[in-house]
Amino acid sequence: MADDIDVANDLIDSEVSRALSKLRQSAANASEGSKICVECGDAMPVGRTKLGFKFCVPCAEDAERKKSMFIEY
């Protein structure tokens, strides 16, 4: 049976792998001028990419929602 340290190490390994994969994909997309969302990898409308946006509408809305949750009043 795995102990807490093994479970934590597995979680860290999977998160690091996911983050590295995301970085590699976004670097490749940026160099190609791709029309793919940096966050989710879905196709983006041409208009958003022409304006320089890197996130699709749902990902941009989610990022704004998350950001607003951490604003201190």
Phi and psi restraints in degrees (range 20) as a CNS / XPLOR table:
assign (resid 1 and name C) (resid 2 and name N)
       (resid 2 and name CA) (resid 2 and name C) 1.0 -75.1 20.0 2
assign (resid 2 and name N) (resid 2 and name CA)
       (resid 2 and name C) (resid 3 and name N) 1.0 140.0 20.0 2
assign (resid 2 and name C) (resid 3 and name N)
       (resid 3 and name CA) (resid 3 and name C) 1.0 -92.9 20.0 2
assign (resid 3 and name N) (resid 3 and name CA)
       (resid 3 and name C) (resid 4 and name N) 1.0 178.9 20.0 2
assign (resid 3 and name C) (resid 4 and name N)
       (resid 4 and name CA) (resid 4 and name C) 1.0 -60.3 20.0 2
assign (resid 4 and name N) (resid 4 and name CA)
       (resid 4 and name C) (resid 5 and name N) 1.0 -36.4 20.0 2
assign (resid 4 and name C) (resid 5 and name N)
       (resid 5 and name CA) (resid 5 and name C) 1.0 -66.3 20.0 2
assign (resid 5 and name N) (resid 5 and name CA)
       (resid 5 and name C) (resid 6 and name N) 1.0 -42.2 20.0 2
assign (resid 5 and name C) (resid 6 and name N)
       (resid 6 and name CA) (resid 6 and name C) 1.0 -62.5 20.0 2
assign (resid 6 and name N) (resid 6 and name CA)
       (resid 6 and name C) (resid 7 and name N) 1.0 -42.4 20.0 2
assign (resid 6 and name C) (resid 7 and name N)
       (resid 7 and name CA) (resid 7 and name C) 1.0 -63.8 20.0 2
assign (resid 7 and name N) (resid 7 and name CA)
       (resid 7 and name C) (resid 8 and name N) 1.0 -43.3 20.0 2
assign (resid 7 and name C) (resid 8 and name N)
       (resid 8 and name CA) (resid 8 and name C) 1.0 -63.5 20.0 2
assign (resid 8 and name N) (resid 8 and name CA)
       (resid 8 and name C) (resid 9 and name N) 1.0 -42.8 20.0 2
assign (resid 8 and name C) (resid 9 and name N)
       (resid 9 and name CA) (resid 9 and name C) 1.0 -62.7 20.0 2
assign (resid 9 and name N) (resid 9 and name CA)
       (resid 9 and name C) (resid 10 and name N) 1.0 -40.6 20.0 2
assign (resid 9 and name C) (resid 10 and name N)
       (resid 10 and name CA) (resid 10 and name C) 1.0 -63.7 20.0 2
assign (resid 10 and name N) (resid 10 and name CA)
       (resid 10 and name C) (resid 11 and name N) 1.0 -41.0 20.0 2
assign (resid 10 and name C) (resid 11 and name N)
       (resid 11 and name CA) (resid 11 and name C) 1.0 -64.1 20.0 2
assign (resid 11 and name N) (resid 11 and name CA)
       (resid 11 and name C) (resid 12 and name N) 1.0 -44.2 20.0 2
assign (resid 11 and name C) (resid 12 and name N)
       (resid 12 and name CA) (resid 12 and name C) 1.0 -62.4 20.0 2
assign (resid 12 and name N) (resid 12 and name CA)
       (resid 12 and name C) (resid 13 and name N) 1.0 -45.6 20.0 2
assign (resid 12 and name C) (resid 13 and name N)
       (resid 13 and name CA) (resid 13 and name C) 1.0 -58.7 20.0 2
assign (resid 13 and name N) (resid 13 and name CA)
       (resid 13 and name C) (resid 14 and name N) 1.0 -44.3 20.0 2
assign (resid 13 and name C) (resid 14 and name N)
       (resid 14 and name CA) (resid 14 and name C) 1.0 -68.6 20.0 2
assign (resid 14 and name N) (resid 14 and name CA)
       (resid 14 and name C) (resid 15 and name N) 1.0 -38.0 20.0 2
assign (resid 14 and name C) (resid 15 and name N)
       (resid 15 and name CA) (resid 15 and name C) 1.0 -68.7 20.0 2
assign (resid 15 and name N) (resid 15 and name CA)
       (resid 15 and name C) (resid 16 and name N) 1.0 -39.8 20.0 2
assign (resid 15 and name C) (resid 16 and name N)
       (resid 16 and name CA) (resid 16 and name C) 1.0 -65.8 20.0 2
assign (resid 16 and name N) (resid 16 and name CA)
       (resid 16 and name C) (resid 17 and name N) 1.0 -42.4 20.0 2
assign (resid 16 and name C) (resid 17 and name N)
       (resid 17 and name CA) (resid 17 and name C) 1.0 -62.3 20.0 2
assign (resid 17 and name N) (resid 17 and name CA)
       (resid 17 and name C) (resid 18 and name N) 1.0 -42.8 20.0 2
assign (resid 17 and name C) (resid 18 and name N)
       (resid 18 and name CA) (resid 18 and name C) 1.0 -64.1 20.0 2
assign (resid 18 and name N) (resid 18 and name CA)
       (resid 18 and name C) (resid 19 and name N) 1.0 -43.5 20.0 2
assign (resid 18 and name C) (resid 19 and name N)
       (resid 19 and name CA) (resid 19 and name C) 1.0 -64.9 20.0 2
assign (resid 19 and name N) (resid 19 and name CA)
       (resid 19 and name C) (resid 20 and name N) 1.0 -42.8 20.0 2
assign (resid 19 and name C) (resid 20 and name N)
       (resid 20 and name CA) (resid 20 and name C) 1.0 -63.9 20.0 2
assign (resid 20 and name N) (resid 20 and name CA)
       (resid 20 and name C) (resid 21 and name N) 1.0 -40.9 20.0 2
assign (resid 20 and name C) (resid 21 and name N)
       (resid 21 and name CA) (resid 21 and name C) 1.0 -62.6 20.0 2
assign (resid 21 and name N) (resid 21 and name CA)
       (resid 21 and name C) (resid 22 and name N) 1.0 -42.1 20.0 2
assign (resid 21 and name C) (resid 22 and name N)
       (resid 22 and name CA) (resid 22 and name C) 1.0 -64.0 20.0 2
assign (resid 22 and name N) (resid 22 and name CA)
       (resid 22 and name C) (resid 23 and name N) 1.0 -41.9 20.0 2
assign (resid 22 and name C) (resid 23 and name N)
       (resid 23 and name CA) (resid 23 and name C) 1.0 -63.5 20.0 2
assign (resid 23 and name N) (resid 23 and name CA)
       (resid 23 and name C) (resid 24 and name N) 1.0 -44.1 20.0 2
assign (resid 23 and name C) (resid 24 and name N)
       (resid 24 and name CA) (resid 24 and name C) 1.0 -62.9 20.0 2
assign (resid 24 and name N) (resid 24 and name CA)
       (resid 24 and name C) (resid 25 and name N) 1.0 -42.5 20.0 2
assign (resid 24 and name C) (resid 25 and name N)
       (resid 25 and name CA) (resid 25 and name C) 1.0 -65.2 20.0 2
assign (resid 25 and name N) (resid 25 and name CA)
       (resid 25 and name C) (resid 26 and name N) 1.0 -44.1 20.0 2
assign (resid 25 and name C) (resid 26 and name N)
       (resid 26 and name CA) (resid 26 and name C) 1.0 -68.3 20.0 2
assign (resid 26 and name N) (resid 26 and name CA)
       (resid 26 and name C) (resid 27 and name N) 1.0 -34.5 20.0 2
assign (resid 26 and name C) (resid 27 and name N)
       (resid 27 and name CA) (resid 27 and name C) 1.0 -65.8 20.0 2
assign (resid 27 and name N) (resid 27 and name CA)
       (resid 27 and name C) (resid 28 and name N) 1.0 -41.6 20.0 2
assign (resid 27 and name C) (resid 28 and name N)
       (resid 28 and name CA) (resid 28 and name C) 1.0 -66.2 20.0 2
assign (resid 28 and name N) (resid 28 and name CA)
       (resid 28 and name C) (resid 29 and name N) 1.0 -41.2 20.0 2
assign (resid 28 and name C) (resid 29 and name N)
       (resid 29 and name CA) (resid 29 and name C) 1.0 -65.5 20.0 2
assign (resid 29 and name N) (resid 29 and name CA)
       (resid 29 and name C) (resid 30 and name N) 1.0 -40.5 20.0 2
assign (resid 29 and name C) (resid 30 and name N)
       (resid 30 and name CA) (resid 30 and name C) 1.0 -65.7 20.0 2
assign (resid 30 and name N) (resid 30 and name CA)
       (resid 30 and name C) (resid 31 and name N) 1.0 -39.8 20.0 2
assign (resid 30 and name C) (resid 31 and name N)
       (resid 31 and name CA) (resid 31 and name C) 1.0 -71.9 20.0 2
assign (resid 31 and name N) (resid 31 and name CA)
       (resid 31 and name C) (resid 32 and name N) 1.0 -27.0 20.0 2
assign (resid 31 and name C) (resid 32 and name N)
       (resid 32 and name CA) (resid 32 and name C) 1.0 -89.5 20.0 2
assign (resid 32 and name N) (resid 32 and name CA)
       (resid 32 and name C) (resid 33 and name N) 1.0 -10.0 20.0 2
assign (resid 32 and name C) (resid 33 and name N)
       (resid 33 and name CA) (resid 33 and name C) 1.0 68.7 20.0 2
assign (resid 33 and name N) (resid 33 and name CA)
       (resid 33 and name C) (resid 34 and name N) 1.0 35.9 20.0 2
assign (resid 33 and name C) (resid 34 and name N)
       (resid 34 and name CA) (resid 34 and name C) 1.0 -69.3 20.0 2
assign (resid 34 and name N) (resid 34 and name CA)
       (resid 34 and name C) (resid 35 and name N) 1.0 156.9 20.0 2
assign (resid 34 and name C) (resid 35 and name N)
       (resid 35 and name CA) (resid 35 and name C) 1.0 -104.6 20.0 2
assign (resid 35 and name N) (resid 35 and name CA)
       (resid 35 and name C) (resid 36 and name N) 1.0 48.9 20.0 2
assign (resid 35 and name C) (resid 36 and name N)
       (resid 36 and name CA) (resid 36 and name C) 1.0 -120.6 20.0 2
assign (resid 36 and name N) (resid 36 and name CA)
       (resid 36 and name C) (resid 37 and name N) 1.0 138.0 20.0 2
assign (resid 36 and name C) (resid 37 and name N)
       (resid 37 and name CA) (resid 37 and name C) 1.0 -63.3 20.0 2
assign (resid 37 and name N) (resid 37 and name CA)
       (resid 37 and name C) (resid 38 and name N) 1.0 133.0 20.0 2
assign (resid 37 and name C) (resid 38 and name N)
       (resid 38 and name CA) (resid 38 and name C) 1.0 -67.2 20.0 2
assign (resid 38 and name N) (resid 38 and name CA)
       (resid 38 and name C) (resid 39 and name N) 1.0 -32.6 20.0 2
assign (resid 38 and name C) (resid 39 and name N)
       (resid 39 and name CA) (resid 39 and name C) 1.0 -78.7 20.0 2
assign (resid 39 and name N) (resid 39 and name CA)
       (resid 39 and name C) (resid 40 and name N) 1.0 -54.5 20.0 2
assign (resid 39 and name C) (resid 40 and name N)
       (resid 40 and name CA) (resid 40 and name C) 1.0 -105.8 20.0 2
assign (resid 40 and name N) (resid 40 and name CA)
       (resid 40 and name C) (resid 41 and name N) 1.0 -18.1 20.0 2
assign (resid 40 and name C) (resid 41 and name N)
       (resid 41 and name CA) (resid 41 and name C) 1.0 86.6 20.0 2
assign (resid 41 and name N) (resid 41 and name CA)
       (resid 41 and name C) (resid 42 and name N) 1.0 3.2 20.0 2
assign (resid 41 and name C) (resid 42 and name N)
       (resid 42 and name CA) (resid 42 and name C) 1.0 -78.3 20.0 2
assign (resid 42 and name N) (resid 42 and name CA)
       (resid 42 and name C) (resid 43 and name N) 1.0 160.6 20.0 2
assign (resid 42 and name C) (resid 43 and name N)
       (resid 43 and name CA) (resid 43 and name C) 1.0 -68.4 20.0 2
assign (resid 43 and name N) (resid 43 and name CA)
       (resid 43 and name C) (resid 44 and name N) 1.0 144.3 20.0 2
assign (resid 43 and name C) (resid 44 and name N)
       (resid 44 and name CA) (resid 44 and name C) 1.0 -112.4 20.0 2
assign (resid 44 and name N) (resid 44 and name CA)
       (resid 44 and name C) (resid 45 and name N) 1.0 152.6 20.0 2
assign (resid 44 and name C) (resid 45 and name N)
       (resid 45 and name CA) (resid 45 and name C) 1.0 -63.0 20.0 2
assign (resid 45 and name N) (resid 45 and name CA)
       (resid 45 and name C) (resid 46 and name N) 1.0 146.7 20.0 2
assign (resid 45 and name C) (resid 46 and name N)
       (resid 46 and name CA) (resid 46 and name C) 1.0 -59.5 20.0 2
assign (resid 46 and name N) (resid 46 and name CA)
       (resid 46 and name C) (resid 47 and name N) 1.0 -38.1 20.0 2
assign (resid 46 and name C) (resid 47 and name N)
       (resid 47 and name CA) (resid 47 and name C) 1.0 -60.1 20.0 2
assign (resid 47 and name N) (resid 47 and name CA)
       (resid 47 and name C) (resid 48 and name N) 1.0 -39.2 20.0 2
assign (resid 47 and name C) (resid 48 and name N)
       (resid 48 and name CA) (resid 48 and name C) 1.0 -67.3 20.0 2
assign (resid 48 and name N) (resid 48 and name CA)
       (resid 48 and name C) (resid 49 and name N) 1.0 -40.1 20.0 2
assign (resid 48 and name C) (resid 49 and name N)
       (resid 49 and name CA) (resid 49 and name C) 1.0 -70.7 20.0 2
assign (resid 49 and name N) (resid 49 and name CA)
       (resid 49 and name C) (resid 50 and name N) 1.0 -34.4 20.0 2
assign (resid 49 and name C) (resid 50 and name N)
       (resid 50 and name CA) (resid 50 and name C) 1.0 -64.9 20.0 2
assign (resid 50 and name N) (resid 50 and name CA)
       (resid 50 and name C) (resid 51 and name N) 1.0 -31.3 20.0 2
assign (resid 50 and name C) (resid 51 and name N)
       (resid 51 and name CA) (resid 51 and name C) 1.0 -82.6 20.0 2
assign (resid 51 and name N) (resid 51 and name CA)
       (resid 51 and name C) (resid 52 and name N) 1.0 -5.2 20.0 2
assign (resid 51 and name C) (resid 52 and name N)
       (resid 52 and name CA) (resid 52 and name C) 1.0 92.9 20.0 2
assign (resid 52 and name N) (resid 52 and name CA)
       (resid 52 and name C) (resid 53 and name N) 1.0 8.2 20.0 2
assign (resid 52 and name C) (resid 53 and name N)
       (resid 53 and name CA) (resid 53 and name C) 1.0 -72.3 20.0 2
assign (resid 53 and name N) (resid 53 and name CA)
       (resid 53 and name C) (resid 54 and name N) 1.0 144.4 20.0 2
assign (resid 53 and name C) (resid 54 and name N)
       (resid 54 and name CA) (resid 54 and name C) 1.0 -106.7 20.0 2
assign (resid 54 and name N) (resid 54 and name CA)
       (resid 54 and name C) (resid 55 and name N) 1.0 -11.3 20.0 2
assign (resid 54 and name C) (resid 55 and name N)
       (resid 55 and name CA) (resid 55 and name C) 1.0 -114.9 20.0 2
assign (resid 55 and name N) (resid 55 and name CA)
       (resid 55 and name C) (resid 56 and name N) 1.0 145.6 20.0 2
assign (resid 55 and name C) (resid 56 and name N)
       (resid 56 and name CA) (resid 56 and name C) 1.0 -71.6 20.0 2
assign (resid 56 and name N) (resid 56 and name CA)
       (resid 56 and name C) (resid 57 and name N) 1.0 170.1 20.0 2
assign (resid 56 and name C) (resid 57 and name N)
       (resid 57 and name CA) (resid 57 and name C) 1.0 -59.8 20.0 2
assign (resid 57 and name N) (resid 57 and name CA)
       (resid 57 and name C) (resid 58 and name N) 1.0 -49.0 20.0 2
assign (resid 57 and name C) (resid 58 and name N)
       (resid 58 and name CA) (resid 58 and name C) 1.0 -61.0 20.0 2
assign (resid 58 and name N) (resid 58 and name CA)
       (resid 58 and name C) (resid 59 and name N) 1.0 -40.2 20.0 2
assign (resid 58 and name C) (resid 59 and name N)
       (resid 59 and name CA) (resid 59 and name C) 1.0 -69.3 20.0 2
assign (resid 59 and name N) (resid 59 and name CA)
       (resid 59 and name C) (resid 60 and name N) 1.0 -37.6 20.0 2
assign (resid 59 and name C) (resid 60 and name N)
       (resid 60 and name CA) (resid 60 and name C) 1.0 -65.7 20.0 2
assign (resid 60 and name N) (resid 60 and name CA)
       (resid 60 and name C) (resid 61 and name N) 1.0 -41.6 20.0 2
assign (resid 60 and name C) (resid 61 and name N)
       (resid 61 and name CA) (resid 61 and name C) 1.0 -63.9 20.0 2
assign (resid 61 and name N) (resid 61 and name CA)
       (resid 61 and name C) (resid 62 and name N) 1.0 -41.7 20.0 2
assign (resid 61 and name C) (resid 62 and name N)
       (resid 62 and name CA) (resid 62 and name C) 1.0 -64.4 20.0 2
assign (resid 62 and name N) (resid 62 and name CA)
       (resid 62 and name C) (resid 63 and name N) 1.0 -41.3 20.0 2
assign (resid 62 and name C) (resid 63 and name N)
       (resid 63 and name CA) (resid 63 and name C) 1.0 -64.4 20.0 2
assign (resid 63 and name N) (resid 63 and name CA)
       (resid 63 and name C) (resid 64 and name N) 1.0 -41.4 20.0 2
assign (resid 63 and name C) (resid 64 and name N)
       (resid 64 and name CA) (resid 64 and name C) 1.0 -65.5 20.0 2
assign (resid 64 and name N) (resid 64 and name CA)
       (resid 64 and name C) (resid 65 and name N) 1.0 -40.7 20.0 2
assign (resid 64 and name C) (resid 65 and name N)
       (resid 65 and name CA) (resid 65 and name C) 1.0 -62.8 20.0 2
assign (resid 65 and name N) (resid 65 and name CA)
       (resid 65 and name C) (resid 66 and name N) 1.0 -44.7 20.0 2
assign (resid 65 and name C) (resid 66 and name N)
       (resid 66 and name CA) (resid 66 and name C) 1.0 -64.6 20.0 2
assign (resid 66 and name N) (resid 66 and name CA)
       (resid 66 and name C) (resid 67 and name N) 1.0 -40.2 20.0 2
assign (resid 66 and name C) (resid 67 and name N)
       (resid 67 and name CA) (resid 67 and name C) 1.0 -64.2 20.0 2
assign (resid 67 and name N) (resid 67 and name CA)
       (resid 67 and name C) (resid 68 and name N) 1.0 -40.4 20.0 2
assign (resid 67 and name C) (resid 68 and name N)
       (resid 68 and name CA) (resid 68 and name C) 1.0 -69.5 20.0 2
assign (resid 68 and name N) (resid 68 and name CA)
       (resid 68 and name C) (resid 69 and name N) 1.0 -22.5 20.0 2
assign (resid 68 and name C) (resid 69 and name N)
       (resid 69 and name CA) (resid 69 and name C) 1.0 -70.7 20.0 2
assign (resid 69 and name N) (resid 69 and name CA)
       (resid 69 and name C) (resid 70 and name N) 1.0 -22.6 20.0 2
assign (resid 69 and name C) (resid 70 and name N)
       (resid 70 and name CA) (resid 70 and name C) 1.0 -105.7 20.0 2
assign (resid 70 and name N) (resid 70 and name CA)
       (resid 70 and name C) (resid 71 and name N) 1.0 8.3 20.0 2
assign (resid 70 and name C) (resid 71 and name N)
       (resid 71 and name CA) (resid 71 and name C) 1.0 -77.9 20.0 2
assign (resid 71 and name N) (resid 71 and name CA)
       (resid 71 and name C) (resid 72 and name N) 1.0 130.8 20.0 2
assign (resid 71 and name C) (resid 72 and name N)
       (resid 72 and name CA) (resid 72 and name C) 1.0 -91.7 20.0 2
assign (resid 72 and name N) (resid 72 and name CA)
       (resid 72 and name C) (resid 73 and name N) 1.0 134.3 20.0 2
